[in-house]
Amino acid sequence: MHSVENNPNRAPSRWPMALAFAFSAVALLAVGALAWRAPLETACVIDALVFLLLMLLVALYRRTVAASLPRQLLKAGALQDAIFNSANFSCIATDAQGVIQIFNVGAERMLGYAASDVVDKLTPAGISDAQEIVARAAALSAELDTPITPGVEALVFKATRGIEDIYELTYIRNDGSRFPAIVSVTALRDAQSKVIGYLLIGTDNTVRKQVEAEQALLDQRLREQQAYTRSLVETNNAELKKARLVAEKANRAKSEFLSSMSHELRTPLNAVLGFAQLMASDVPPPSPPQQRSIEQILKGGWYLLRLINEILDLAMIESGKVTLSQEAMSLLDVLQDCQAMIAPQAEKRGIRMHFPRCGKAFYVHADRTRVKQVMINLLSNAIKYNQGGGAVTVECSGHGDKVRVSVRDSGAGLDAAQVAQLFQPFNRLGQENSTEEGTGIGLVVTKQLVELMGGTIGVDSAVGVGTTFWFELAASSAPELVLGDGDALPQVQEPQESLRTLLYVEDNPANLALVEQLIARRSDLKLLTAIDAHLGIDLARTYQPDVILMDINLPGISGYGALHILHDDPLTSHIPVMALSANAVPRDIEKGLQAGFFRYLTKPIKVVEFMDALDVALHHAAAHGLADDTHAIR
C-alpha cells in the first residue's frame, strides 16, 4: 500500500501554506494596530497600506490554492464545461417536479428558446408533442401495469424507478417547427438517493430519419424494380414459350409442307424421267435432235430430283429430325465403299483417285451412314471441280483425340473471298453459269451433318494449286464385346443336326464381325447377314429365320421402316425382330419397344444380355409353333 507522500495522484497538504498566509495576515494586522500610536495622518496611511497588503495576500493565497489543485480535476472541470456548453446536443435539467432548471447552449440552438424563456417556467412536456406524450403514457401504463399520467410523469417514469430510458420524441421549437429527437433520461439523486431532479439529454434525429426515409424509398424502389423485373421475366418467358410454340408449329408445318412437296414433285417427276428413258430406248431410236432433247429432259429431271433430296435433307437437319446412330466405326471400311461408288464418276472424267491402303485402322465415334454421305459429297465435288487428268487424294491422320479425313483435289482452287462464302445455301461461288451441275446445298448439308456428329469441318485452298476439304471426328477404338465380371464367351460345341437361323441386318462391318464371333460359339445357330434393309427383307422372306436382329440406322430404309414391312407381310409377321442400336437413351428404347421390336438391345454389345435376349426370342418362336423348341436352349 502506498503512503500519502508517495501517491502522485493525491493533492499536496494545504495546512503549511495556510498557516504561513495566516501568520502574514496577523503580522500585517498587528502593524496596522500599532500604527494608531502615531499621528492620525500617519496612522491612516499605514492602515491603508496594510489593507492593500492584506488584499494582495488574499489574492495571492487564492491563486496559490488554485495552482495547487490536481491537473485531473481541472481537466474534468473543463470537460464538464465543454459538455454543458456543447451545441451538438441539448442538456435539460429539471427539479423533482419536472420544472426546467438548466437549459444549455445546445438546447437553446436546437429548440430556439433562450434559457431565460424556459427556466422555472416550462417542463420538458411543454416543448414536446402532446399526442406522442399521451401515446407514451398509454403504452407505459400497459407495459408496467400501472396508471401513468400524460405529461412529465410519462417522460421520467422509468428513470424515477432506476430503469434506463431512451426514447424517440418529437420536440417543438419556439417557432413551431418540429423535429425528431432521441432523448436519454436520468434521475438526479442527492447523497441520500432521494430524487432531486432529472437530466434529459437529446440529439437531433432529423438526419437519421432522412437517411431512413431515403433507405425506405430505395428499398421500395428496389422492390418495385424487382417486381417489374419479375413481371418482365414472366412476360418474356410467356412470350418465349408462345414464340417457341409458334416456331414449333411453323417447323412442323414446314416439315409437313416439304414432305408433301416431295411427294407431289416426285410423282410427276417419276413420270417425266420414266417416259424420257423409254423414249431414249425406243426402237427405232429417236433422231439425233430428239435424242439431244431427251438428254436435256433427263439431265434436268435428275438434277431436280437431286435438288429435292438435298432440300429435304437440309430441312430435316434444321428441324432436328435427323436421327444419328453414333458408335465405333472403321473409316477404312467406309472409304472402301465410297471408292467403289465414286469410281465410275472419276473414270468418266479421267480423274485419278488415291485412297489409303492397308495401314493403321482408324476408328471414329460417328454414324456410319452419315459419314458415308459426307465423304460421297466431298469426293463428288473434288471430281466435279477438278481439272482434266487431275487427281483426288484421300488421307486419314490422328490429331490428338480426333481423327482427320482430308480430300485434296488438283483443281483451280479458291481465293479468300470464295472461301469466306463457303457453306452458304445456294451459293455456288460463281459456278452458276458453268457446265457443272450443282445445287449449292451439298456443302451446307455436309457441314451440318459433321457438326451433328460432334465434329468440325474446314477448308484449305490456294488459287492454281487446289483445294483440301477436311473434317475431324472423335477418335474411338474398335467395337468390343462387354463382358461382366466372371463372364466369358460361350464355348464352341459340336454341331447338332438342326440349326436355328439368326438374320442380322447391319451396315457396319465391325459390328457384323462381332456378332459373327458370338454366333460362332453357339452350336444351335447359324447366321445370315444383310448390309441394308432391302436385302434383309428379301432374306427374311426367302429363308424364314427364327429371329431377326436389326440395326436402327440403315442406309435407305431405316430399321423402323424395315420392321413395319416385316410385320405387314404374312410371310414374316411371325418372326420376332430385336433391335440392336447405338441409340441408347431411355426415350429411344421406349420408342423402339412401342414400335414393335421384341427386344431393344444397345451397343456396345453386352454378351450375357445379348445371349439371354436371343434365348428368349428363340423360346418365343418355339412357343408359337414356328420352330422346333428342342434346340432353343444351348
HELIX and SHEET records of a PDB file:
HELIX    1   1 TRP A   15  LEU A   34  1                                  20    
HELIX    2   2 ALA A   35  ARG A   37  5                                   3    
HELIX    3   3 LEU A   40  ALA A   67  1                                  28    
HELIX    4   4 ARG A   71  PHE A   84  1                                  14    
HELIX    5   5 VAL A  105  LEU A  111  1                                   7    
HELIX    6   6 ALA A  115  VAL A  118  1                                   4    
HELIX    7   7 PRO A  124  ILE A  127  5                                   4    
HELIX    8   8 ALA A  130  LEU A  144  1                                  15    
HELIX    9   9 VAL A  152  THR A  160  1                                   9    
HELIX   10  10 THR A  206  ALA A  280  1                                  75    
HELIX   11  11 PRO A  288  GLU A  318  1                                  31    
HELIX   12  12 LEU A  331  ARG A  349  1                                  19    
HELIX   13  13 ARG A  368  LYS A  384  1                                  17    
HELIX   14  14 ALA A  416  ALA A  420  1                                   5    
HELIX   15  15 GLY A  442  LEU A  452  1                                  11    
HELIX   16  16 PRO A  509  ILE A  519  1                                  11    
HELIX   17  17 ALA A  533  TYR A  543  1                                  11    
HELIX   18  18 GLY A  559  ASP A  568  1                                  10    
HELIX   19  19 PRO A  586  ALA A  595  1                                  10    
HELIX   20  20 VAL A  607  ALA A  623  1                                  17    
HELIX   21  21 ASP A  629  HIS A  631  5                                   3    
SHEET    1   A 5 ILE A 100  PHE A 103  0                                        
SHEET    2   A 5 SER A  90  ASP A  95 -1                                        
SHEET    3   A 5 VAL A 195  ASP A 204 -1                                        
SHEET    4   A 5 ARG A 178  ARG A 189 -1                                        
SHEET    5   A 5 ASP A 165  ILE A 172 -1                                        
SHEET    1   B 6 GLU A 327  SER A 330  0                                        
SHEET    2   B 6 TYR A 363  ALA A 366 -1                                        
SHEET    3   B 6 GLY A 466  SER A 476 -1                                        
SHEET    4   B 6 LYS A 402  ASP A 409 -1                                        
SHEET    5   B 6 ALA A 391  HIS A 399 -1                                        
SHEET    6   B 6 ARG A 352  HIS A 354  1                                        
SHEET    1   C 4 GLU A 327  SER A 330  0                                        
SHEET    2   C 4 TYR A 363  ALA A 366 -1                                        
SHEET    3   C 4 GLY A 466  SER A 476 -1                                        
SHEET    4   C 4 THR A 456  ALA A 462 -1                                        
SHEET    1   D 5 LEU A 525  ALA A 530  0                                        
SHEET    2   D 5 ARG A 500  VAL A 505  1                                        
SHEET    3   D 5 VAL A 547  MET A 550  1                                        
SHEET    4   D 5 VAL A 577  SER A 581  1                                        
SHEET    5   D 5 ARG A 599  THR A 602  1                                        
END                                                                             
